[in-house]
Amino acid sequence: MDFEISPGQVKALQKSGATFTLLDVREPWECAASRIEGAKHIPMGDIPTRAHQELDPDHHIVVLCHHGVRSLSVTNWLRQQGYENVQSMRGGIDGWARTVDPKVPLY
């Protein structure tokens, strides 16, 4: 499985009815400013303490942040923990807003 997935591919997964977790690792203030409906929020700093309790290692997980840097780091960490089906959404919520849903606010 590729480390990254495009916002368009994530939208296609949603439309297809595929089961996956959209994991938002941004800070709470960022989620208040702009969010994707249905995303699970765990700030990046909380991932090490919450991942094993709240995320299914056998489930497809798509990680997002603002521009894709933090999500790539979390994706790498989760894969090292045995989560094999994890991908980072390239470009983050910024890329989502610019290419998939212009109603999502930029910040």
N, C-alpha and C positions, 0 to 999 in steps of 0.2 A: 504494500500500500504506500502510495506517495506520501511524503511528509506534508505537502501542501495541497490545498484544494481551492479552486477559485470561488468567488462569491456566486457566480452563475451556476457552477456545479452544485453548490449548497442549495440554491433556489430550486434546481432540478430535483434534488433529493427530496425537498419538502413537497414539491408538486407530485412526485411519484408515490408519496405516502410511505417512503422508506422510514424505518425506525432508527433514529440516531439522537444523540444528545448534543445540543448546541450549548457549549460551555463558554460563558463570558468571564474572562479573568481580569477585567478592568476594575478600577476602584469604584466604590459606591457613587461618588459624585459624577463619574463618567456615565454610569448606567442611568442616573437621574437625568442627564443631559440628552442621552440618545441610546435607544435600545432596540433589539430585535425581539419581537413578540415570541414568547415561549422559551427563550434562552434561560439556562440555569446559571445563576451568578455565584461564583466563588472567586474572590479576589486572588490574584497571583500569590500573594504572601501567605494565603491560607491553604493553598493547594497541598503542601506537604502534610498538614495535620488533618485535612478533611477529605482528601481524594479517596483513600481506602474505605472510608465510611459511606461516602456519597456517590461514588462512581463505580459502575460495573465494568470490570476489566475485559469482559467479553463483548461489550457493547461498542458500536461505532460512535466515536466522540469527535466532534468538530470544535476546535478551540478558537475563540476569537478575542481580539483586543482592539486597540485603536487603529494601528497601522500594520500589525502582523509580527512585530518583533517579540513582544511578551508571549504571544500565543505560540510562536515557534519554540521558544524556550520551554514553555510548559509542555508542549507536545513532546519534545525531546526528553524531558524529565519523566513524563508518564510512560513513555516507551521504555525507558530504563527500568521502570518499576514493574514492567510486564504487561502494560496495556498496549496491545499490538495494533488495535484498530483506531488509532488516534491521528488526526490530521489538523493542521493549522490552516485557518482561512486566510489566504493570501490577501494582503491589503487591509485586513481588519474591517471594522464597522465603517471606516472611511471608504474603503473600496466597495462595500455593500451599498452605501448611500449613493455613491457616484455611478455604479453600474447596474444595480438591481432595483433599489427602492429609493427614489429621490425624496420621498416623504420623511425618511429618517434624517434627523438634523445632523449637520456637520458641526464639529467643534474643534 
